Amino acid sequence: MSLLLDVANLPERPLHIERTDDPSLAGEMDGVRAVSPVSLVVDVRKDHDKVRVAGRLQATLELDCSRCLEAFPVPVHAAFDVLYVPASANTGEDEREIEEDDLDTAYYRDGVIDLAELIREQLYLALPMKPLCQEACRGLCPECGTNLNSGACACTHEWEDPRLAPLKALARNKTDA
């Protein structure tokens, strides 16, 4: 079964779709890799030229930790409810405030809804803003780059603000005099 829904050929009665696809379905996602099959369960309801696609998505993504740069798995269980309307309905002429219903509205072109694009969108929305392998991740040593989660390094971590160097020199000169 294709991941393209032809709106003109959708039945008036609800359509139920369940499928599991290869992780490559998620496509290239800027450093994010799908590492498990992508499971999609959707109910499609057509109302004239509007189509409501509601369902859930399951997959496991592999992200890089933002502190230590190690890859770690993130299970995704996303529920969604999206109303698709024709792109011609979006004239963009009138300026108005975005309402909450607008956040769950998408547009389709040429009478086709691409479920693969919906899957990628939902996977992106499920990503954490700051991916961490663990809440207490210690990150990398700024001197030598050692992953501090796996062990300590021999670097001295005494940092001095270079802007205070002239004041320290003055203090040393006073004590020497």
Secondary structure by P-SEA (a helix, b strand, c coil): cccccccccccccbbbbbbcccccccccccccccccbbbbbbbbbbcccbbbbbbbbbbbbbbccccccbbbbbbbbccbbbbbccccccccccccccccccccbbbbccccccaaaaaaaaaaaacccccccccccccccccccccccccccccccccccccaaaaaaaaaaaaac
